[in-house]
Amino acid sequence: MEKQKIDARKLTVEGRALLRQMVVRLRKQSGLSHQELARVAGVHQRTVEEWLARARKEGEGALQEKTRGRRIGVGRKLTMADECWLRDQIVGDCPQQLKLPFALWTRPAIKALIRERFGVDMQDRLVGKYLKRWGFTPQRPIKRALEQDPVKVAEWLEKTYPQIVTRAKAEGATILWGDETAVKEDTHWIRGYAPKGQTPVLKTPTRWHKLSMISAISARGEVAFQIVEGSINTARFLEFLARLIEGATRKIFLVVDNLRVHHARQVSDWLSDKRDRIELVFLPPYAPESNPDEYLNRDFKTALRSGPVSKSTDELLEKAHAFMNRIAALPNHVAAYFKHPSAAYAARGI
């Protein structure tokens, strides 16, 4: 029977260990000569002799493949305990909490933390190796609003707003909810289909004049809005307030957030002799979800991104007006913003 020759060079580490054990078993079972065993195993005869000699002297276990290279962890600049501590900080804290001048955990931020904590200077490449070893990858952050004060929010829901409702009923007033937003199309666009691996390209103008919108809505579905060029400053805010009360037949309580413009001295001076026509009421800090007008803004921005990209300021302005005019004619749709779980309490307004 012809013996099949094995090419030992193509074997894996585990395969070479099995080959050595096979040679030892063949020697015991068949009594083949060293030359015949070398021909079957595809190695030099001297190699077979060395394998058999080691098996006799040290046992067959000595023929197992030994791990090569440095032991895991040898030569690293950080100990295993240091690595665990560092991973915990990246997962559990943000740089500002550790008094580092970074918004997110980037390689420079991690280098700064390592230098401050362990007194070790690292190159970006080495920091990248540690991050890869830990399974960390660069990712786009999720934006979240600053944490609100639950005590102030509870006070608003249980005390402040019910008092406003009571006053509005007593004075025959109406409650409106106001907010400002940028009118632009450079935020995240809606998704579009494309062949796998080919990212769709959306061509947009590089620049145009900035537009902003200020609006106010009621639980009955009423809408008032104004789109202006530039940001909402004190003068533009006062212009909106003046237009708001111009055709109003009842006093207005306008609920707004704590934008600096809303607290400006010029605004307070302008309101001082108009308390019988309009008053500003301020939401708790960092509580945008409590404002129903925020959900109108969300619809507004989605609509701007849904159609063709505007090629000029005039086209963008036309698109913005078209959506707001359509919304103003749908009171039931506007009233639905007050059904959001975070804003449902506002439906108790007048």
C-alpha positions as CSV (number, residue, x, y, z in Angstrom):
1,M,0.0,0.0,0.0
2,E,1.4,3.3,-1.1
3,K,1.9,5.7,1.8
4,Q,0.5,9.3,1.3
5,K,3.0,12.1,1.9
6,I,2.0,15.1,4.0
7,D,3.2,18.6,3.4
8,A,4.1,19.8,6.9
9,R,4.6,23.4,5.7
10,K,0.9,23.9,5.0
11,L,-0.2,22.7,8.5
12,T,-1.5,25.0,11.2
13,V,0.1,25.2,14.7
14,E,-2.4,22.6,15.9
15,G,-1.8,20.5,12.8
16,R,2.0,20.3,13.3
17,A,1.4,19.1,16.9
18,L,-0.9,16.4,15.7
19,L,1.6,15.4,13.0
20,R,4.3,14.9,15.7
21,Q,1.9,12.7,17.7
22,M,1.0,10.7,14.6
23,V,4.7,10.0,13.9
24,V,5.1,8.7,17.5
25,R,2.0,6.4,17.2
26,L,3.1,5.1,13.8
27,R,6.5,4.2,15.3
28,K,4.9,2.3,18.1
29,Q,2.2,0.5,16.0
30,S,4.0,-0.3,12.8
31,G,7.7,-0.1,13.6
32,L,8.4,2.0,10.4
33,S,12.0,3.2,10.1
34,H,13.0,6.8,10.6
35,Q,13.4,7.2,6.8
36,E,9.9,5.9,6.1
37,L,8.3,8.0,8.8
38,A,10.0,11.1,7.4
39,R,8.7,10.3,4.0
40,V,5.1,9.9,5.3
41,A,5.3,13.1,7.4
42,G,6.9,15.2,4.7
43,V,9.8,16.2,6.9
44,H,13.5,15.5,7.1
45,Q,14.6,12.3,8.7
46,R,16.6,14.2,11.3
47,T,13.4,16.0,12.4
48,V,11.7,12.6,13.0
49,E,14.7,11.4,15.1
50,E,14.5,14.6,17.2
51,W,10.7,14.1,17.8
52,L,11.1,10.5,18.8
53,A,14.0,11.3,21.1
54,R,12.1,14.1,22.8
55,A,9.0,11.8,23.3
56,R,11.2,9.1,25.0
57,K,13.0,11.6,27.2
58,E,10.2,14.1,28.1
59,G,7.0,12.2,27.2
60,E,4.6,12.8,24.3
61,G,3.2,16.0,25.9
62,A,6.5,17.7,25.1
63,L,5.6,17.5,21.4
64,Q,2.7,20.0,21.9
65,E,3.2,23.4,20.2
66,K,4.4,26.0,22.6
67,T,3.0,29.5,22.7
68,R,5.4,31.9,21.0
69,G,6.1,35.5,21.6
70,R,5.7,37.6,24.7
71,R,3.1,36.8,27.3
72,I,-0.2,38.8,27.1
73,G,0.2,42.1,29.0
74,V,4.0,42.1,29.0
75,G,5.6,45.4,27.9
76,R,2.4,47.5,28.1
77,K,2.6,50.9,29.6
78,L,-0.6,50.4,31.6
79,T,-1.3,47.6,34.1
80,M,-4.5,45.6,33.8
81,A,-5.8,47.5,36.8
82,D,-5.0,50.8,35.1
83,E,-6.8,49.6,32.0
84,C,-9.9,48.6,34.0
85,W,-10.0,52.0,35.7
86,L,-9.6,53.9,32.4
87,R,-12.4,51.9,30.7
88,D,-14.7,52.6,33.6
89,Q,-14.1,56.3,33.3
90,I,-14.8,56.4,29.5
91,V,-18.0,54.4,29.9
92,G,-19.3,56.0,33.1
93,D,-18.2,59.7,32.9
94,C,-17.7,62.5,30.4
95,P,-14.5,64.5,30.3
96,Q,-16.0,67.5,31.9
97,Q,-16.9,65.5,35.0
98,L,-13.2,64.7,35.4
99,K,-12.3,68.4,34.8
100,L,-10.9,67.8,31.3
101,P,-11.5,70.5,28.6
102,F,-13.1,68.0,26.1
103,A,-16.7,67.4,25.2
104,L,-16.3,63.7,24.3
105,W,-13.8,60.9,24.7
106,T,-11.4,61.5,21.8
107,R,-7.9,60.2,21.7
108,P,-6.5,63.6,22.9
109,A,-9.0,63.5,25.8
110,I,-7.9,59.9,26.8
111,K,-4.2,60.9,26.4
112,A,-4.8,63.8,28.8
113,L,-6.5,61.6,31.3
114,I,-3.7,59.0,31.1
115,R,-1.1,61.7,31.6
116,E,-2.9,63.2,34.6
117,R,-3.8,59.9,36.3
118,F,-0.7,57.7,35.5
119,G,2.0,60.2,34.5
120,V,2.4,58.4,31.2
121,D,2.7,60.1,27.8
122,M,1.2,58.1,24.9
123,Q,1.1,58.5,21.2
124,D,-2.3,58.7,19.4
125,R,-1.5,55.4,17.7
126,L,-0.9,53.6,21.0
127,V,-4.1,55.0,22.5
128,G,-5.9,53.7,19.4
129,K,-4.5,50.2,20.0
130,Y,-5.8,50.2,23.6
131,L,-9.2,51.3,22.4
132,K,-9.3,48.6,19.7
133,R,-8.3,46.0,22.2
134,W,-11.2,47.1,24.5
135,G,-13.7,47.0,21.6
136,F,-14.2,50.7,21.6
137,T,-15.0,52.4,18.3
138,P,-15.6,56.0,17.3
139,Q,-19.3,56.7,17.1
140,R,-21.6,59.7,16.4
141,P,-22.9,61.0,19.8
142,I,-26.6,61.2,20.6
143,K,-27.6,64.7,21.6
144,R,-29.6,65.0,24.8
145,A,-30.9,68.0,26.6
146,L,-29.2,69.2,29.8
147,E,-30.7,67.4,32.8
148,Q,-33.7,69.3,34.2
149,D,-34.4,69.9,37.8
150,P,-37.2,67.4,38.8
151,V,-38.2,69.6,41.7
152,K,-38.7,72.6,39.5
153,V,-40.6,70.6,36.9
154,A,-42.8,69.1,39.6
155,E,-43.5,72.6,41.0
156,W,-44.4,73.8,37.5
157,L,-46.8,70.9,36.8
158,E,-48.4,70.8,40.3
159,K,-48.4,74.5,41.3
160,T,-47.3,77.1,38.8
161,Y,-49.2,76.0,35.7
162,P,-52.5,75.2,37.5
163,Q,-52.3,78.8,39.0
164,I,-51.9,80.2,35.4
165,V,-54.9,78.2,34.3
166,T,-56.9,79.6,37.2
167,R,-55.9,83.2,36.5
168,A,-56.6,82.7,32.8
169,K,-60.1,81.5,33.5
170,A,-60.7,84.4,36.0
171,E,-59.4,87.0,33.5
172,G,-61.0,85.5,30.4
173,A,-57.6,85.1,28.9
174,T,-56.1,82.5,26.6
175,I,-52.8,80.5,27.0
176,L,-50.4,80.3,24.1
177,W,-47.1,78.4,23.9
178,G,-44.3,80.0,22.1
179,D,-40.9,78.9,20.8
180,E,-38.2,79.8,18.3
181,T,-36.3,77.6,15.8
182,A,-33.9,78.0,12.9
183,V,-35.2,77.6,9.4
184,K,-32.5,75.5,7.6
185,E,-31.9,72.3,5.8
186,D,-28.4,71.5,6.9
187,T,-29.4,69.2,9.8
188,H,-29.6,65.4,9.4
189,W,-31.6,64.5,6.3
190,I,-34.1,61.8,5.9
191,R,-32.8,58.5,4.6
192,G,-32.7,57.5,1.0
193,Y,-32.1,54.3,-0.8
194,A,-28.8,53.6,-2.7
195,P,-26.9,50.4,-3.8
196,K,-25.2,48.7,-0.9
197,G,-21.9,50.3,-0.1
198,Q,-22.6,53.5,-2.1
199,T,-23.5,56.4,0.2
200,P,-26.1,58.7,-1.5
201,V,-24.8,62.2,-2.1
202,L,-27.0,65.1,-1.3
203,K,-25.9,68.4,-3.0
204,T,-26.8,71.5,-1.0
205,P,-25.9,75.2,-1.4
206,T,-22.8,76.1,0.6
207,R,-24.3,79.3,2.2
208,W,-27.2,81.6,2.2
209,H,-28.8,84.1,4.6
210,K,-30.0,82.7,7.9
211,L,-33.7,82.4,8.6
212,S,-35.5,81.9,11.9
213,M,-39.1,81.3,12.9
214,I,-41.0,82.2,16.0
215,S,-44.4,80.7,16.6
216,A,-47.1,80.3,19.2
217,I,-49.9,77.7,19.4
218,S,-52.9,77.0,21.6
219,A,-54.6,73.9,22.7
220,R,-57.5,74.8,20.5
221,G,-55.3,74.5,17.4
222,E,-54.6,78.2,16.8
223,V,-51.2,79.1,15.2
224,A,-49.4,82.4,14.9
225,F,-45.9,82.5,13.4
226,Q,-43.4,84.9,11.9
227,I,-40.3,84.0,9.8
228,V,-37.5,86.6,9.8
229,E,-34.0,86.9,8.4
230,G,-31.3,86.4,11.0
231,S,-31.7,85.2,14.6
232,I,-34.5,86.0,16.9
233,N,-33.2,89.0,18.9
234,T,-35.0,91.4,21.3
235,A,-36.4,93.7,18.5
236,R,-37.8,90.7,16.5
237,F,-39.3,89.2,19.6
238,L,-41.0,92.4,20.5
239,E,-42.3,92.7,17.0
240,F,-43.8,89.3,17.3
241,L,-45.4,90.1,20.6
242,A,-46.9,93.3,19.1
243,R,-48.4,91.4,16.2
244,L,-49.7,88.8,18.6
245,I,-51.8,91.2,20.7
246,E,-52.8,93.4,17.7
247,G,-55.8,91.4,16.7
248,A,-56.3,89.6,20.0
249,T,-59.7,90.0,21.7
250,R,-58.6,88.5,25.0
251,K,-55.5,88.7,27.2
252,I,-52.7,86.3,26.4
253,F,-50.5,84.3,28.7
254,L,-47.6,83.3,26.5
255,V,-45.5,80.4,27.9
256,V,-41.9,80.4,26.7
257,D,-38.6,79.0,27.6
258,N,-35.7,80.8,29.3
259,L,-34.0,82.1,26.2
260,R,-32.0,85.2,27.1
261,V,-34.1,87.4,24.7
262,H,-37.2,86.5,26.7
263,H,-35.6,88.0,29.9
264,A,-34.2,91.1,28.3
265,R,-34.8,94.4,30.0
266,Q,-36.3,95.9,26.9
267,V,-38.9,93.1,26.9
268,S,-39.8,93.7,30.5
269,D,-40.1,97.5,29.9
270,W,-42.3,96.9,26.9
271,L,-44.6,94.5,28.9
272,S,-44.8,96.8,31.9
273,D,-47.9,98.8,30.7
274,K,-49.5,95.9,28.9
275,R,-50.2,93.4,31.7
276,D,-53.9,93.6,30.9
277,R,-53.1,92.3,27.3
278,I,-50.2,90.0,27.6
279,E,-47.9,88.3,30.2
280,L,-44.9,86.0,29.8
281,V,-44.8,82.8,31.7
282,F,-41.5,80.9,31.9
283,L,-41.1,77.1,31.8
284,P,-38.6,75.4,34.1
285,P,-35.0,75.4,32.8
286,Y,-34.1,72.6,30.4
287,A,-37.6,71.3,29.9
288,P,-38.3,71.7,26.2
289,E,-40.4,68.5,26.0
290,S,-43.0,70.3,28.3
291,N,-43.6,72.8,25.5
292,P,-46.2,71.6,22.9
293,D,-44.7,74.1,20.4
294,E,-41.5,72.0,20.3
295,Y,-43.5,69.3,18.5
296,L,-44.7,71.7,15.9
297,N,-41.0,72.6,15.3
298,R,-40.2,69.0,14.9
299,D,-42.8,68.6,12.2
300,F,-41.6,71.8,10.6
301,K,-38.0,70.7,10.4
302,T,-39.0,67.3,9.0
303,A,-41.1,69.0,6.3
304,L,-38.1,71.2,5.3
305,R,-36.0,68.1,4.8
306,S,-38.6,66.0,3.0
307,G,-38.8,67.9,-0.3
308,P,-36.2,68.9,-2.9
309,V,-33.3,70.9,-1.5
310,S,-33.9,74.6,-1.7
311,K,-31.5,76.4,-4.1
312,S,-31.9,79.8,-2.6
313,T,-33.1,81.7,0.4
314,D,-36.3,82.5,-1.4
315,E,-37.1,78.9,-2.1
316,L,-36.4,77.9,1.5
317,L,-38.7,80.7,2.7
318,E,-41.4,79.7,0.3
319,K,-41.2,76.1,1.5
320,A,-41.3,77.2,5.2
321,H,-44.4,79.4,4.6
322,A,-46.1,76.7,2.6
323,F,-45.8,74.2,5.5
324,M,-46.8,76.7,8.2
325,N,-49.8,78.0,6.2
326,R,-51.0,74.4,5.7
327,I,-50.6,73.7,9.5
328,A,-52.5,76.8,10.4
329,A,-55.5,75.5,8.4
330,L,-55.4,72.2,10.4
331,P,-56.4,73.0,14.0
332,N,-57.0,69.3,14.9
333,H,-53.4,68.5,13.8
334,V,-52.1,71.4,16.0
335,A,-54.2,70.3,18.9
336,A,-52.7,66.8,18.6
337,Y,-49.3,68.2,19.7
338,F,-50.9,68.6,23.2
339,K,-51.5,64.9,23.3
340,H,-47.9,64.1,23.6
341,P,-47.3,62.4,27.1
342,S,-44.9,65.2,28.1
343,A,-47.2,68.0,27.0
344,A,-50.7,66.6,27.7
345,Y,-50.9,68.6,30.9
346,A,-51.0,71.8,28.7
347,A,-54.3,70.8,27.2
348,R,-55.9,72.0,30.4
349,G,-55.3,75.5,29.2
350,I,-57.9,77.8,27.7
